[in-house]
Each structure stands twice: as structure tokens, then as C-alpha cells.
């Protein structure tokens, strides 16, 4: 008579985590990386670096990952999955903004590493960037989701590069204009010429990055299908 499996092993298999398949676990990972890049981009976005084209925000480094992951989630988990990801990112950004507000308002002790003015400038400025970023983020994300689903339906789920790049082209111009106008006029009172020159540089870089990331999207897409055996969700008639 074969030995029965231990009660502990059976309990583990029947636990909520044990019942999770590859698809929900992948969704958790995608959401976690998305939120991390979103929050990091907001915290560091107030710093600019010099480039041959002129100064750009260092927030442009993690943000391309967010629209890459939005496209992956949109393709495999559909409109509802992408909406969930967007709302999750929104609430995490609000939570981070509240923490920044509270910690900036608290008086610094004599032993502090950052002085109160230094902390307020770095993280207080970041809290203002969060407000600008949240507005731009919501507009850009929901636009990206709709455009992606439009192209997916039009091409009958063919031409992944078209729906990925096509959605980014439109959503990122809206996102880039919104965040730069709100933040740099509100926080730094920069001139309109400076702001729109920065918008042009950053949007051009985002487009270039979107094109460069196309092979990455195909590689991730292929790995998810071949290794994890997860198929993309079919196009939804309601985008």
C-alpha cells in the first residue's frame, strides 16, 4: 500500500498560495515591478541630467519600463487587467505621496542626516512631482489601454509591435506634456520655452526607447507563452 502524503504537504497544496497558478503569480510580479518603477520615477524625477540634446529628467530611466509592462498586461490580461494595474499604481502613488507629506512636515532631530530644508526640497519636491505625475499617469494610462485594444482588435491580435508602439506614441505625448507643464510651472516656474523644449527632448527619447524596447516586448511575450504556457487574452469587443 503506497504511503499517503503528509497532512502538511496536503495542506500546503490546498492553501491559497498553493492553488495559485503561473498566470496569477506572473501578474503579481508584473504589478510589483510596475509600481516600483512608477514610484521611483516620481521620487527621482526632479533631478535633471545633461545630454547632447539638453537636460532631461532622470525619471525617464524607469518610466519606459512602466509602459512596456502595461502593454504586456494589456495583452495577456486584457482591458480589465490593465485597468487594475493602473488603479493599483494610482493608489500606491497616493499612499507614497501621503507618506512624503507626513515625513516632510515632521521636525528634524539634531542627529538627522538630511537637514529639514534639504529633506523638504528633495522629498517635498517629490511630493509635488507625485501630484503632477498622478494626473499625467491616469490620462496616459487609460489612453494607452484604449489605443492598445483598438489596434489589437483592428489587427485581430496580429502585429504586436503595432499595438505596443501605436499606443505609446499617443499616450506618452499626453503624459509628457501634462507632467512637465504641471510640475515645472508649479514647482520651478520655468519659462514656457524651456518647458516645451524639454517636452520635445523627452518625448523624442521615449519614442526611441519604445522602438528599442520592441524586441524586449517580443522576447517577454514569447517567454511567457513558451515557458509559462500562458496565452494572451483574446481581443475584447469593448475597449
C-alpha positions as CSV (number, residue, x, y, z in Angstrom):
1,X,0.0,0.0,0.0
2,X,1.5,3.3,-1.0
3,X,2.2,5.8,1.8
4,X,-0.1,8.7,1.8
5,X,1.2,12.2,1.5
6,X,1.7,14.0,4.8
7,X,-1.1,16.3,6.1
8,X,1.3,19.2,6.0
9,X,2.1,18.6,2.3
10,X,-1.7,18.3,1.5
11,X,-2.4,21.5,3.5
12,X,0.3,23.3,1.6
13,X,-1.2,22.2,-1.8
14,X,-4.6,23.3,-0.7
15,X,-3.5,26.7,0.6
16,X,-4.4,29.9,-1.3
17,X,-0.8,30.3,-2.5
18,X,-0.6,26.6,-3.4
19,X,-3.7,26.9,-5.6
20,X,-2.2,29.9,-7.5
21,X,-1.1,29.0,-11.0
22,X,1.5,30.6,-13.1
23,X,-0.8,33.3,-14.5
24,X,-1.7,35.0,-11.2
25,X,1.9,34.7,-10.0
26,X,3.1,36.4,-13.1
27,X,0.5,39.1,-12.7
28,X,1.8,39.8,-9.2
29,X,5.4,40.1,-10.4
30,X,4.4,42.4,-13.3
31,X,2.4,44.6,-10.9
32,X,5.2,44.8,-8.4
33,X,7.8,45.8,-10.9
34,X,5.4,48.3,-12.5
35,X,4.7,50.0,-9.1
36,X,8.4,50.1,-8.2
37,X,9.3,51.8,-11.4
38,X,6.3,54.2,-11.1
39,X,7.2,55.3,-7.6
40,X,11.0,55.5,-8.3
41,X,10.4,57.6,-11.3
42,X,8.3,60.0,-9.2
43,X,10.9,60.3,-6.4
44,X,13.9,60.9,-8.6
45,X,12.1,62.8,-11.4
46,X,13.1,66.3,-10.0
47,X,16.7,65.7,-11.0
48,X,17.8,66.6,-14.5
49,X,21.0,65.4,-16.3
50,X,22.8,66.8,-19.2
51,X,22.6,65.1,-22.6
52,X,23.8,66.2,-26.1
53,X,20.2,67.2,-26.7
54,X,19.9,69.2,-23.5
55,X,18.8,68.5,-19.9
56,X,16.3,65.7,-19.3
57,X,14.8,64.2,-16.1
58,X,16.3,61.0,-14.7
59,X,12.8,59.8,-14.2
60,X,12.9,58.9,-17.9
61,X,15.1,55.9,-16.9
62,X,12.4,53.8,-15.0
63,X,9.3,55.1,-16.8
64,X,9.8,53.2,-20.1
65,X,9.5,50.0,-18.1
66,X,6.0,51.0,-17.0
67,X,4.6,51.3,-20.5
68,X,6.3,48.1,-21.5
69,X,4.6,46.3,-18.6
70,X,1.3,48.0,-19.4
71,X,1.4,46.5,-22.9
72,X,2.3,43.0,-21.6
73,X,-0.5,43.1,-19.0
74,X,-2.9,44.6,-21.6
75,X,-2.1,41.7,-24.0
76,X,-2.2,38.8,-21.5
77,X,-4.8,40.0,-19.0
78,X,-6.9,42.3,-21.2
79,X,-8.5,45.6,-20.6
80,X,-9.7,44.7,-17.0
81,X,-6.2,43.5,-16.0
82,X,-4.6,46.7,-17.4
83,X,-7.2,48.9,-15.6
84,X,-6.5,47.0,-12.4
85,X,-2.8,47.6,-12.8
86,X,-3.4,51.3,-13.5
87,X,-5.7,51.8,-10.4
88,X,-3.2,49.8,-8.2
89,X,-0.4,52.2,-9.3
90,X,-2.6,55.2,-8.6
91,X,-3.3,54.1,-5.0
92,X,0.3,53.2,-4.3
93,X,1.3,56.7,-5.6
94,X,-1.3,58.3,-3.4
95,X,0.0,56.3,-0.4
96,X,3.6,57.3,-1.1
97,X,2.5,61.0,-1.5
98,X,0.8,60.9,1.9
99,X,3.9,59.4,3.5
100,X,6.1,62.1,1.9
101,X,3.7,64.8,3.2
102,X,3.8,63.5,6.7
103,X,7.5,62.9,6.9
104,X,8.3,66.3,5.4
105,X,6.1,68.0,8.0
106,X,7.8,66.3,10.9
107,X,10.6,68.4,12.5
108,X,14.1,67.0,12.1
109,X,16.2,66.0,15.1
110,X,19.7,67.3,15.6
111,X,21.2,63.9,14.6
112,X,19.5,63.9,11.2
113,X,21.4,63.1,8.1
114,X,19.2,65.4,5.9
115,X,18.6,68.8,7.3
116,X,14.9,69.9,7.3
117,X,15.4,72.2,4.2
118,X,17.3,69.5,2.4
119,X,14.6,66.9,3.1
120,X,11.8,69.3,2.2
121,X,13.5,70.2,-1.1
122,X,14.2,66.6,-2.1
123,X,11.1,64.8,-0.9
124,X,8.8,67.8,-0.6
125,X,9.6,68.5,-4.3
126,X,8.9,64.8,-5.0
127,X,5.5,65.1,-3.4
128,X,4.7,67.9,-5.8
129,X,6.0,65.8,-8.6
130,X,3.7,63.0,-7.4
131,X,0.6,65.2,-7.9
132,X,1.7,66.2,-11.5
133,X,2.7,62.6,-12.2
134,X,-0.6,61.1,-11.0
135,X,-2.6,63.4,-13.2
136,X,-0.4,62.7,-16.2
137,X,-0.3,59.0,-15.3
138,X,-4.0,58.4,-15.2
139,X,-4.7,60.2,-18.5
140,X,-1.8,58.5,-20.3
141,X,-2.5,55.0,-18.9
142,X,-6.2,54.9,-19.8
143,X,-5.5,56.3,-23.2
144,X,-2.8,53.7,-23.8
145,X,-5.1,50.9,-22.8
146,X,-7.8,52.0,-25.2
147,X,-5.5,52.6,-28.1
148,X,-3.8,49.2,-27.5
149,X,-7.1,47.4,-27.5
150,X,-8.2,49.3,-30.6
151,X,-5.1,48.2,-32.6
152,X,-5.4,44.6,-31.2
153,X,-9.0,44.4,-32.5
154,X,-8.2,46.0,-35.8
155,X,-5.3,43.6,-36.5
156,X,-7.1,40.6,-34.9
157,X,-4.3,40.2,-32.4
158,X,-1.6,40.2,-35.0
159,X,1.4,42.7,-35.2
160,X,2.3,43.1,-31.6
161,X,4.8,45.8,-32.5
162,X,2.0,47.9,-33.9
163,X,-0.3,47.9,-30.9
164,X,2.6,48.3,-28.5
165,X,4.2,51.2,-30.3
166,X,1.0,52.7,-31.6
167,X,-0.4,53.0,-28.1
168,X,2.8,54.5,-26.7
169,X,3.1,57.2,-29.4
170,X,-0.2,58.8,-28.4
171,X,-0.3,58.2,-24.6
172,X,3.3,59.4,-24.0
173,X,2.9,62.7,-25.7
174,X,-0.1,63.4,-23.4
175,X,1.8,62.1,-20.3
176,X,5.0,64.1,-21.1
177,X,3.2,67.4,-21.8
178,X,1.0,67.1,-18.7
179,X,3.7,66.2,-16.2
180,X,6.2,68.8,-17.4
181,X,3.6,71.7,-17.6
182,X,2.2,71.0,-14.2
183,X,5.4,70.3,-12.3
184,X,7.9,72.7,-13.9
185,X,5.5,75.7,-13.9
186,X,4.2,74.9,-10.5
187,X,7.4,74.0,-8.6
188,X,10.1,75.8,-10.5
189,X,8.3,78.4,-12.5
190,X,10.3,77.6,-15.6
191,X,9.7,79.5,-18.8
192,X,7.3,78.0,-21.4
193,X,10.1,77.9,-23.9
194,X,12.3,75.8,-21.5
195,X,9.3,73.5,-20.7
196,X,8.3,72.8,-24.3
197,X,11.9,72.2,-25.3
198,X,12.2,69.7,-22.5
199,X,9.0,68.1,-23.6
200,X,10.3,67.7,-27.2
201,X,13.5,66.1,-26.0
202,X,11.9,63.7,-23.5
203,X,9.1,62.7,-25.9
204,X,11.7,62.0,-28.7
205,X,13.7,59.9,-26.3
206,X,10.6,58.0,-25.1
207,X,9.7,57.2,-28.8
208,X,13.2,56.0,-29.4
209,X,13.1,53.8,-26.3
210,X,9.7,52.4,-27.3
211,X,11.1,51.3,-30.6
212,X,14.3,49.9,-29.0
213,X,12.1,48.0,-26.5
214,X,10.1,46.3,-29.2
215,X,12.4,43.2,-29.3
216,X,12.1,43.1,-25.5
217,X,8.3,43.0,-25.7
218,X,8.6,40.2,-28.2
219,X,11.1,38.3,-26.1
220,X,8.9,38.6,-22.9
221,X,5.8,37.7,-24.9
222,X,7.5,34.6,-26.3
223,X,8.9,33.6,-23.0
224,X,5.5,33.9,-21.3
225,X,3.8,31.8,-23.9
226,X,6.6,29.1,-24.4
227,X,7.9,28.8,-20.8
228,X,4.9,29.6,-18.6
229,X,2.3,28.3,-21.1
230,X,0.1,31.4,-20.7
231,X,-1.8,32.5,-23.8
232,X,-2.7,36.2,-24.4
233,X,-6.3,37.1,-23.8
234,X,-8.3,37.4,-26.9
235,X,-9.4,40.8,-28.0
236,X,-12.3,42.2,-26.1
237,X,-15.0,43.8,-28.2
238,X,-15.4,46.5,-25.6
239,X,-12.2,48.5,-25.3
